[in-house]
């Protein structure tokens, strides 16, 4: 069965960096786009970024452009999110989600999330 | 930026039909996806490309999309369906979620 396991969250100060990881198993990693979706405490879902199945296309929500970088390592079946210049409004539970072969489809499997808290 | 609007709350009696709407400009020109999220759990896809149900999702869940409004319909609503529901669509290279609807079954 599809499994997505996020890690790397923690408590950091504004302006700091953090790198999230999502280890995938149970499916052919190289055939799917992958996404990061976040949820601030008590709030709704917000899409953050996507990387295409081949890594050639990457798209971001406006509020993280220039600060976050999505990447993937096919040899390790792992998705990453490098987060720089973190702000208090980036505080959220960050989910890794599997997409289709096309990057603009549904999120059909989700991890349990990793919590990022940005606070001084 | 593209916006999707959902009612914050919907209430339904057990066994009745619940309808949750999602509104956006010319939404019928886009595919709409729906997710269910129960407290403390990750979201689960319940409808994709407007009307399709993933395997394992009960037949009582259905979707439609026409004009500026997509609708998630739950027929014969059960207490286990009480959850937050989110619609989602793509606008160019950006994905957008609606604000979410809390479904209460009482």
Interface residues (C-beta under 8 A of the other chain):
Chain A: X35 X37 X44 X45 X46 X47 X50 X59 X61 X62 X95 X104 X105 X106 X107 X108 X110 X111 X112 X113
Chain B: X1 X31 X33 X35 X37 X42 X43 X44 X45 X48 X49 X54 X84 X86 X88 X90 X93 X94 X95 X96 X97 X98 X99 X100
